[in-house]
Amino acid sequence: MVTRHTLSLPGPDSLHLSYLDWGEQTGEPILLLHGLADHAGVWQPVADALAAEGFRAIAPDLRGHGNSSKPPQGYHCDQIISDLQALLAHLGYESAHILGHSWTGKVVPIWAREFPGQFRSAILVDPFFIGKLPKWSRFTFPLLYRVLPFLKAMGPFASHDAAIEAAKTLKQYRGWSDPQRQAFEESLEQKADGTWGSKFTKAARDGIFDDVMVVDGLTEPLSVPTLFIKPEAGLNRSQWQLKPYYRYLEHLEVCEVPGNHWAFLVEPAAFTQALLAFLKQQD
């Protein structure tokens, strides 16, 4: 059974973090971090399988996403990491297996660099741009906002039905399975003007891009056991893209799986099999 909970975050801003929790207290904890514009519910097929194998899967809606608080600012990596550290402490864990997809696939190694003791292992799912761009590149971000497929789900859409039809054309919902439909439905809300769109906010989009594109994700060797999950049709298809990971991650395993950037949604069985094989090796 999965249950949803809300954690009040420390600090003066009264922010809250909504999260889904699968499994028993005694299971090995694995933190599942969604990518930009997604939410905790995208992990349902994978988390169900992990729970069936005795793991305790926890998936938060990161700030600015899903049912969590959406402040006008505060989206730099250190603030995201602080939220997640508060969640681990709330759950009673000093460490966990920590998985990041896309944008959070860059947050995870930054976190591991600063606090390696909080990692039983790290899993990087098709990370989005591990390097950094010069600050002047911010002027190109509006163009990226228009073309990146994971931002097209933001809307606005004239109606709920129009939103569904648009979602069916996006890579992350290829096949339109019941879990995919549910994940998209959970991302939607009706706006004050009657249109429909994502719960993900423009402030979060702008703040995350402002940070993630100009911060280097790997700058020194890391000894944390790490799995890199590389979808066949993902973002990281060439050897030069993998070079920083081989250079800095001392205990790296790379596993190719079928599917695209959202392999856990479009090919969940193969994705989960690869993930479980790695996690069981850590025991």
C-alpha positions as CSV (number, residue, x, y, z in Angstrom):
1,M,0.0,0.0,0.0
2,V,1.2,3.5,-0.8
3,T,0.3,6.4,1.5
4,R,0.7,10.2,1.1
5,H,2.1,12.3,3.8
6,T,3.1,15.9,4.3
7,L,6.2,17.2,6.1
8,S,6.6,20.7,7.4
9,L,10.0,21.9,6.4
10,P,12.3,23.7,8.8
11,G,12.7,27.5,8.3
12,P,10.7,30.7,8.4
13,D,8.7,30.2,5.2
14,S,6.3,27.5,6.4
15,L,6.9,25.3,3.4
16,H,5.7,21.7,3.2
17,L,6.9,18.7,1.3
18,S,4.4,16.1,0.1
19,Y,5.6,12.6,-0.4
20,L,4.5,9.0,-1.2
21,D,5.6,6.1,1.0
22,W,5.6,2.5,0.0
23,G,6.6,-0.5,2.2
24,E,7.4,-1.2,5.8
25,Q,9.7,0.6,8.2
26,T,12.1,-2.3,8.2
27,G,12.7,-2.3,4.4
28,E,15.9,-0.9,2.9
29,P,15.0,2.8,2.1
30,I,15.3,4.1,-1.4
31,L,14.5,7.7,-2.2
32,L,13.0,8.2,-5.7
33,L,13.5,11.8,-7.1
34,H,11.6,12.9,-10.1
35,G,12.8,15.1,-12.9
36,L,11.8,18.6,-13.9
37,A,8.1,19.2,-14.2
38,D,7.2,15.6,-13.0
39,H,6.0,14.5,-9.5
40,A,6.2,11.6,-7.1
41,G,3.4,9.7,-8.9
42,V,5.6,8.9,-11.9
43,W,7.4,6.3,-9.8
44,Q,4.3,4.2,-9.0
45,P,5.1,1.2,-11.3
46,V,8.7,1.0,-10.1
47,A,7.9,1.7,-6.4
48,D,5.2,-1.0,-6.4
49,A,7.7,-3.5,-7.6
50,L,10.4,-2.3,-5.1
51,A,7.9,-2.7,-2.2
52,A,7.0,-6.2,-3.4
53,E,10.7,-7.0,-3.0
54,G,10.9,-5.7,0.5
55,F,12.3,-2.2,-0.1
56,R,10.8,1.0,1.4
57,A,10.4,3.4,-1.5
58,I,9.8,7.1,-0.7
59,A,9.0,9.6,-3.5
60,P,8.6,13.3,-2.7
61,D,7.0,16.0,-4.8
62,L,10.0,18.4,-4.8
63,R,9.3,22.0,-4.0
64,G,7.5,23.7,-6.9
65,H,6.1,20.4,-8.0
66,G,3.0,18.3,-7.4
67,N,1.3,18.8,-4.0
68,S,4.4,20.4,-2.3
69,S,4.8,24.1,-1.6
70,K,5.5,26.4,-4.5
71,P,7.5,29.4,-3.2
72,P,8.4,32.2,-5.6
73,Q,12.1,31.5,-5.1
74,G,14.4,29.0,-3.4
75,Y,15.2,26.4,-6.2
76,H,19.0,26.1,-6.0
77,C,20.5,22.6,-5.4
78,D,21.5,23.3,-1.8
79,Q,17.8,24.2,-1.0
80,I,16.5,21.1,-2.7
81,I,19.1,19.0,-0.9
82,S,18.2,20.6,2.5
83,D,14.5,19.6,1.9
84,L,15.5,16.0,1.2
85,Q,17.8,15.8,4.2
86,A,14.9,17.0,6.4
87,L,12.8,14.2,4.9
88,L,15.4,11.5,5.6
89,A,15.7,12.8,9.2
90,H,11.9,12.8,9.6
91,L,11.8,9.2,8.4
92,G,14.5,8.2,10.9
93,Y,17.3,7.4,8.4
94,E,20.9,8.6,8.4
95,S,21.3,7.2,4.8
96,A,19.4,5.7,1.9
97,H,19.7,4.5,-1.6
98,I,19.1,7.7,-3.6
99,L,17.9,7.8,-7.2
100,G,17.7,10.9,-9.3
101,H,16.2,11.3,-12.8
102,S,17.1,13.9,-15.4
103,W,17.5,17.2,-13.4
104,T,17.8,15.4,-10.1
105,G,20.3,13.0,-11.7
106,K,22.6,16.1,-11.5
107,V,21.4,17.1,-8.0
108,V,22.3,13.6,-6.6
109,P,26.1,13.7,-7.3
110,I,26.2,17.2,-5.9
111,W,24.6,16.0,-2.8
112,A,26.9,12.9,-2.6
113,R,29.9,15.2,-3.0
114,E,28.9,17.2,0.1
115,F,27.4,14.4,2.2
116,P,28.6,11.0,1.0
117,G,27.7,9.4,4.3
118,Q,24.0,9.9,3.5
119,F,24.3,7.5,0.5
120,R,24.0,3.7,0.7
121,S,24.2,4.0,-3.1
122,A,23.4,6.5,-5.9
123,I,21.3,5.7,-9.0
124,L,21.5,8.2,-11.9
125,V,18.7,7.9,-14.5
126,D,19.6,9.6,-17.7
127,P,20.9,12.8,-16.1
128,F,20.2,16.1,-17.8
129,F,23.5,17.9,-18.6
130,I,26.0,17.1,-15.9
131,G,28.3,20.0,-16.9
132,K,27.8,23.7,-16.8
133,L,27.2,26.6,-19.2
134,P,28.4,30.2,-18.9
135,K,26.1,32.6,-17.1
136,W,25.3,34.4,-20.4
137,S,23.5,31.3,-21.6
138,R,20.5,32.2,-19.4
139,F,19.4,34.3,-22.4
140,T,18.8,31.0,-24.4
141,F,16.5,29.5,-21.7
142,P,13.2,30.9,-23.1
143,L,14.0,28.9,-26.3
144,L,14.6,25.7,-24.3
145,Y,11.3,26.3,-22.5
146,R,9.4,26.1,-25.8
147,V,11.1,23.0,-27.2
148,L,11.9,20.6,-24.3
149,P,9.3,17.8,-24.3
150,F,9.0,17.6,-20.5
151,L,7.9,21.2,-20.4
152,K,5.2,20.9,-23.1
153,A,3.1,19.1,-20.5
154,M,2.8,22.3,-18.6
155,G,0.1,23.7,-20.8
156,P,-2.0,25.7,-20.8
157,F,-4.7,23.6,-22.4
158,A,-8.2,24.8,-23.3
159,S,-9.9,21.9,-21.6
160,H,-9.2,18.7,-19.7
161,D,-9.8,16.7,-22.8
162,A,-7.4,18.8,-24.8
163,A,-4.7,18.2,-22.1
164,I,-5.2,14.5,-22.4
165,E,-4.9,14.5,-26.2
166,A,-1.8,16.6,-26.0
167,A,-0.2,14.2,-23.4
168,K,-0.7,11.2,-25.6
169,T,1.7,12.8,-28.1
170,L,4.5,13.2,-25.6
171,K,7.4,10.8,-25.2
172,Q,6.9,10.2,-21.5
173,Y,3.4,8.9,-22.1
174,R,4.2,6.7,-25.2
175,G,1.8,3.8,-25.0
176,W,-0.6,5.6,-22.7
177,S,-0.8,2.9,-20.1
178,D,-3.0,3.2,-17.0
179,P,0.0,4.3,-14.8
180,Q,1.0,6.9,-17.4
181,R,-2.6,8.2,-17.6
182,Q,-2.7,8.4,-13.8
183,A,0.6,10.2,-13.6
184,F,-0.5,12.8,-16.1
185,E,-3.9,13.3,-14.4
186,E,-2.2,13.8,-11.1
187,S,0.0,16.5,-12.6
188,L,-3.0,18.6,-13.8
189,E,-5.1,21.3,-12.2
190,Q,-7.6,23.7,-13.4
191,K,-6.4,27.3,-13.4
192,A,-8.4,30.4,-12.3
193,D,-9.1,31.3,-15.9
194,G,-10.7,27.9,-16.6
195,T,-7.8,26.5,-18.6
196,W,-5.9,23.4,-17.5
197,G,-2.2,23.0,-16.8
198,S,0.6,21.5,-14.7
199,K,0.9,22.0,-10.9
200,F,4.5,22.7,-11.7
201,T,5.1,26.4,-11.6
202,K,7.0,28.8,-13.9
203,A,8.9,30.1,-10.8
204,A,10.2,26.6,-10.2
205,R,11.1,26.2,-13.8
206,D,13.0,29.4,-14.0
207,G,14.7,29.0,-10.6
208,I,15.9,25.4,-11.4
209,F,17.2,26.3,-14.8
210,D,19.0,29.3,-13.4
211,D,20.9,27.0,-11.1
212,V,21.2,23.7,-12.8
213,M,22.6,24.9,-16.1
214,V,25.4,26.9,-14.5
215,V,26.6,24.5,-11.8
216,D,29.0,21.6,-12.5
217,G,27.6,18.3,-11.2
218,L,30.9,16.4,-11.0
219,T,34.1,18.1,-9.9
220,E,35.9,15.5,-7.8
221,P,36.1,11.8,-7.3
222,L,33.2,10.1,-5.5
223,S,33.4,6.7,-3.9
224,V,29.7,6.1,-3.5
225,P,28.5,2.9,-5.3
226,T,26.7,4.3,-8.4
227,L,24.5,2.9,-11.1
228,F,24.0,4.9,-14.3
229,I,20.8,3.8,-16.0
230,K,21.1,4.6,-19.7
231,P,18.0,4.3,-21.8
232,E,18.5,3.3,-25.4
233,A,16.7,6.4,-26.7
234,G,17.7,8.7,-23.8
235,L,19.7,11.9,-23.6
236,N,23.1,10.3,-22.9
237,R,23.8,8.2,-26.1
238,S,27.5,8.9,-26.8
239,Q,30.7,8.0,-25.0
240,W,31.8,11.6,-24.6
241,Q,28.6,12.3,-22.6
242,L,29.6,9.5,-20.2
243,K,33.2,10.6,-19.8
244,P,32.7,12.7,-16.7
245,Y,30.9,9.8,-14.9
246,Y,33.7,7.4,-15.7
247,R,36.3,10.0,-14.6
248,Y,34.8,10.9,-11.2
249,L,32.6,8.0,-10.1
250,E,35.1,5.4,-8.7
251,H,32.5,2.6,-8.3
252,L,30.3,3.1,-11.4
253,E,28.1,0.5,-13.2
254,V,26.4,1.5,-16.4
255,C,23.3,-0.4,-17.5
256,E,21.5,0.1,-20.7
257,V,17.7,-0.4,-20.7
258,P,15.0,-0.1,-23.4
259,G,12.9,3.0,-23.7
260,N,13.5,6.8,-23.8
261,H,14.3,9.4,-21.2
262,W,11.3,8.2,-19.1
263,A,12.2,4.5,-19.3
264,F,10.6,3.9,-15.9
265,L,7.2,5.0,-17.4
266,V,7.5,3.5,-20.9
267,E,9.4,0.3,-20.1
268,P,8.9,-0.1,-16.3
269,A,9.5,-3.9,-16.2
270,A,13.0,-3.8,-17.7
271,F,13.9,-0.6,-15.8
272,T,12.9,-2.2,-12.5
273,Q,14.7,-5.4,-13.2
274,A,18.0,-3.4,-13.8
275,L,17.4,-1.3,-10.6
276,L,16.7,-4.3,-8.4
277,A,19.7,-6.2,-9.7
278,F,21.9,-3.3,-8.6
279,L,20.2,-2.8,-5.2
280,K,20.5,-6.4,-4.3
281,Q,24.2,-6.4,-5.1
282,Q,24.6,-3.6,-2.5
283,D,23.3,-6.0,0.2
